[in-house]
């Protein structure tokens, strides 16, 4: 059986930064942890490039590190702000600059465009909802962060200019699915109602952390209309990804013999279809980001904004 890989995040070895930098590191590390997690079906991981020809693990890690200043800039722009058109426009400007930085770091490959939107909005929401000293539970705080990010996402970018339709926009129009934009505007249901519960359920069942995270990815895949899969493989890929992920879950997850066999079958099918569940991977990274916020609260290490 392939060994599942999970490496210690860099923040465990670094001095505590300021609040905006801390959130940026949480976001960066979420991208790194998602990229390094192994095995993932048809995605870049420690074994190889999956269904991608222009990405590998080294490129994904370069992208994650290159985006750290973008996440910090998003946090700084959100400090003291309220959800509205002005903030949405400012965040979009920063996000476009971050996308350019990502492209420079990867030599033109799209490693994390979706994550800039998904995780970036959650960084903004976490900045605005920075007061964890109330009586709310950690999971109530996670919901509040996601809800605040969703309120931002519902405003228009005032500086947006007409541009050729992106792959995601074409997929949304053709297949009538919401995509990353709708996910954000709806309050990140695949993070709050799917990803986090699956992650914590797997931990409660005694799964090691890498196994818990792979099973979380599969839970997201099983219910997500993944525009990355739809773009690459159409409805056949969409059905294969969702039903295949659910078969792994029904077999007890990747830690079981039957579950691993179902996982391997899922991966072979996705590779044959050239289908990569990149949308689910972005939402796993977002789940890991929110989980880090939750763990930060449980440990009593609140972000201080008094400097």
C-alpha positions, -999 to 999 in steps of 0.1 A, spaced: 0 0 0 13 35 -9 24 54 22 4 85 28 26 116 32 21 145 55 50 168 64 53 192 94 42 227 83 68 254 83 50 276 109 60 250 136 96 262 132 91 299 129 88 328 153 52 341 158 46 369 132 21 398 134 -16 390 127 -17 398 90 15 378 84 2 350 106 -29 347 85 -8 348 53 13 319 67 -17 299 76 -29 304 40 5 296 25 8 265 46 -26 253 37 -16 254 0 17 236 8 0 209 29 -26 203 2 1 200 -25 23 176 -5 -6 154 7 -1 120 -10 -19 102 -26 -45 123 -42 -64 111 -73 -51 125 -105 -37 156 -87 -1 167 -82 14 151 -52 47 135 -40 42 107 -66 40 129 -97 20 153 -117 -13 134 -119 -34 145 -149 -13 177 -153 15 182 -179 25 217 -168 26 212 -130 46 192 -105 51 194 -68 81 218 -70 60 242 -91 31 240 -67 53 248 -38 69 278 -56 34 291 -63 24 287 -26 54 306 -14 50 333 -41 14 339 -29 22 346 8 27 383 2 -6 384 -16 -24 368 13 -8 393 37 -18 422 15 -54 409 14 -54 408 52 -40 443 55 -66 456 31 -93 440 52 -82 452 86 -108 476 99 -129 472 68 -165 461 63 -179 439 35 -188 462 6 -181 472 -30 -150 491 -21 -134 463 -2 -144 438 -29 -127 459 -55 -96 464 -35 -93 427 -29 -98 419 -65 -69 443 -74 -46 426 -50 -58 392 -62 -49 401 -98 -14 411 -87 -11 378 -68 -21 359 -99 6 376 -119 31 368 -91 20 331 -93 24 330 -130 59 344 -128 68 318 -101 54 289 -121 66 300 -156 30 306 -167 13 276 -152 -20 280 -133 -12 264 -100 -35 283 -76 -58 307 -94 -89 292 -77 -72 292 -44 -64 329 -46 -101 335 -48 -113 309 -23 -85 311 4 -80 348 -2 -116 356 6 -114 335 38 -82 354 48 -102 386 44 -131 372 64 -108 360 91 -92 395 93 -126 412 98 -138 385 123 -106 389 143 -121 390 178 -121 354 192 -124 364 228 -162 361 228 -182 332 240 -188 317 206 -175 282 199 -146 277 176 -169 263 149 -193 292 153 -163 314 146 -155 294 115 -190 299 103 -187 336 110 -155 338 90 -170 320 60 -202 342 62 -182 374 63 -161 362 33 -194 354 15 -207 388 21 -176 403 4 -180 379 -26 -215 390 -33 -204 425 -43 -191 433 -77 -155 443 -86 -159 479 -97 -127 478 -117 -134 446 -136 -130 450 -173 -145 429 -201 -122 400 -209 -125 367 -227 -145 341 -208 -124 319 -186 -125 282 -186 -146 283 -154 -170 308 -168 -176 287 -199 -181 256 -178 -206 274 -155 -226 286 -186 -225 252 -204 -233 230 -175 -253 255 -153 -231 249 -122 -221 276 -97 -183 271 -96 -160 289 -72 -179 321 -74 -211 305 -62 -193 285 -36 -180 317 -20 -213 336 -23 -231 307 -6 -207 308 24 -183 280 14 -206 250 21 -180 225 9 -156 239 36 -180 244 65 -206 217 59 -185 190 41 -148 195 46 -145 204 83 -170 178 95 -153 151 74 -119 161 87 -129 160 123 -149 128 119 -119 110 105 -97 123 134 -124 111 159 -123 77 143 -85 75 150 -73 81 114 -38 95 111 -37 131 98 -27 123 62 -55 97 59 -80 121 75 -71 147 49 -73 124 19 -108 112 32 -118 149 35 -108 155 -1 -129 125 -12 -159 138 8 -156 172 -11 -152 154 -44 -183 133 -38 -206 163 -37 -189 190 -56 -197 202 -92 -160 206 -99 -155 230 -128 -119 218 -133 -132 182 -139 -161 195 -161 -137 216 -182 -113 187 -188 -137 157 -191 -173 170 -193 -202 152 -176 -184 118 -179 -156 130 -158 -179 147 -134 -199 115 -128 -167 95 -125 -151 118 -100 -182 121 -78 -193 84 -79 -158 71 -76 -150 93 -45 -182 81 -29 -173 44 -36 -140 50 -16 -160 65 12 -186 37 12 -157 12 14 -145 28 46 -121 53 33 -86 51 19 -72 33 50 -92 1 43 -81 -25 18 -114 -21 -1 -112 17 1 -77 18 -13 -87 -5 -42 -116 18 -49 -93 48 -47 -68 32 -72 -97 25 -96 -109 61 -93 -75 74 -101 -71 52 -131 -104 64 -144 -96 101 -139 -62 98 -155 -77 80 -185 -102 109 -188 -75 136 -182 -97 148 -153 -81 166 -124 -103 176 -94 -86 209 -89 -117 226 -75 -119 200 -47 -82 205 -40 -87 243 -36 -115 236 -12 -94 211 8 -68 239 11 -95 262 23 -107 236 48 -71 233 61 -69 271 65 -101 273 85 -90 242 105 -58 260 114 -78 290 127 -100 266 148 -69 249 162 -54 283 170 -84 292 190 -85 258 208 -49 263 218 -56 298 232 -33 315 208 -54 343 196 -43 367 169 -35 400 186 -44 432 166 -31 456 192 2 464 176 
